[in-house]
């Protein structure tokens, strides 16, 4: 595995994929660091997730899976 040089925050990835940030947050809970999803802790223990380029690809695959299987859709996405 190559060294990670850049990660992308959830809001940026949501904009790039054209998806709801909250919905992607829920889907990202299925991902691990090996999938390219990292937890970032900031000041005052603020927490966000970030994705490697491979992580964005994996997340996009999960989005497609969730959209294809309406039984898997999470409530936050039903209005889209």
C-alpha positions, 0 to 999 in steps of 0.5 A, a space after each residue: 500500500 502506498 503512503 497516504 498523501 491526501 485525504 478529503 473531508 466528508 463535506 467535500 466528498 458529499 459535494 463531489 458525489 452530489 449526495 447528502 452529507 448526513 447520508 454519506 456519514 451513515 454509509 461511511 460507518 460501514 467502512 474501515 481504514 482499509 477501505 480508505 475511511 479515516 477518523 480525524 480528531 481536532 480541537 475540543 475532540 471535534 470528530 469528522 471523517 475523511 477519505 483517501 482517493 480509494 476511499 471515495 471510490 469505495 464510498 461511491 460503490 456503497 452509494 450505488 449498492 444502497 441505491 440499487 437495493 431500496 431495502 438498504 436505503 437509510 432514512 436520511 436519503 429517502 427524500 432525495 
